[in-house]
């Protein structure tokens, strides 16, 4: 074990740990002078733990515990209420790169005491995720990338004012519907959906995400995007649609993205961009259209690329 800003067990061979109330009390007596009242963390990463049990909960009862790292173990199962005693101010719970197949916050937490600021579930084998938030949640970052989800998890959103980043990249999600994010994610600023199997984004899918600044839909299976798909995203600054199968861009597709700075449409199958397709993007600085082998900007009866780029008053870089 190492003692600094946290307790780290790095033998790589740990298969069990005694975190009973009695054992934790001994830790506090032995380490009390060293830790004092300073927030500390417990690092159990890169070991051989196969389960998290409720009997460990005594370790979390200390208000000084600030973060818990259980990443890169072999955890397949978490006993209900294992994290039921966590106090306000708990910073980070890392369960990434384990073997979890199911995660249900109803069972694992007492919902009125969910005070995590960051939770990572990335790199597991998750096929089912259910997440619930109370209106008092302080969660700012939720990472669920690199799993086996075929649909956006069952989010039981209330009015979640705290969440800023949601990473669902590298899963097998297929559809983003108008009710997929049905709660009030008012302050979400980053939504990562790259490297899924998304072939449809319905109109109004992101309508309740008015503060979103970055939306990443790269490396999916979108052949087209319907007008209205990006409605409500008046503060969006970066939109990544690269490496999809998009063949054409309709003139009203980006009509509500007035503050967009970066638009990446590279490496699609674009053959046509409608006249005035970018006319609402007066603040756009970077437009990426490279990697579209059959794209012609000399459209329709105008026989000129000028109409396609009309309205790009702030453009700095165009990659074709």
Secondary structure, DSSP 8 states (H G I E B T S, - for coil): -EESSEEE--SS--------HHHHHHHHHHHHHHHTT--EEEE--SS---EE-GGGGGGGG-TTEEEEE--SS---EE-TTTTTT--TT--EEE--SS---EEEHHHHS-GGG---SEEE-TTS--SEEEEE--TT----EEE--SS--SS--EEE-SB--S--EEE--SS---EE-TTTT-SB-TT--EEE--SS---EE-TTTTTT-TT--EEE--SS--S---TTTTTT-TT--EEE--SS---EE-TTTTTT-TT--EEE--SS---EE-TTTTTT-TT--EEE-TT-TT-B-S-TTT-SSTTTTTT-TT--EEE-
